Amino acid sequence: MFKFKKLVTKPKKSDTGFTLLELLVATLVAFLFVVGSMQALVFATALRVKAQSKQRANQLIQEDVEEVQSLAQLTNLPADHEKCFANSYNDGYAQLLWTEAEQGYTQKTINLTDNSNSQEYELIRTKVTTGSQSPHKVLKIEYEVREADGQQKTIATDYIEVIPDAALQCP
């Protein structure tokens, strides 16, 4: 007699495809990777914007520092021995330089614009009159750049000390 071969053969293990569970797991892993990448991209963009505003704020401070330093070198402050031995801050060279620097000073405001919004910042400089053995010779200035909106959020701060050239001529 004839032997009939089975028309339907059982597939081998290596011929089977992915199961539904394997497909779901692979899809979940790919989805988590995409979501994580997008969050990292958004976070990096936010850091870049923040760094740009801080860089511009520090640049604004640096411009004012250079202006005050040039006044300290170029200003014809009188070589006054009374100012060399002043007992208070208001009688010394530091106050004289501060007065000179304040004459042309207006509170500076800058406008930073990026793709999405426009932000105004203001530069504030404050004279520090404490904490020195020779307050009459050293002008101390604190700088602050903050948002000009009502929140007053500080973007950058700095502190400098400037000695007027005339104070270096003191005995």
Buried (B, 14 or more C-beta within 10 A) or exposed (E): EEEEEEEEEEEEEEEEEEEEEEEEEEEEEEEEEEEEEEEEEEEEEEEEBEEEBEEBBBEBBEEBBEEBBEBBEEBEBEBBEEBBEBEEBBBBBBBBBBEBBEEEBEEBEBEBEEEEEEBEBBBBBEBBBEEBEBBBBBBBBEBBBBBBEEEEEEBBBBEBEBBBBBBEEBE
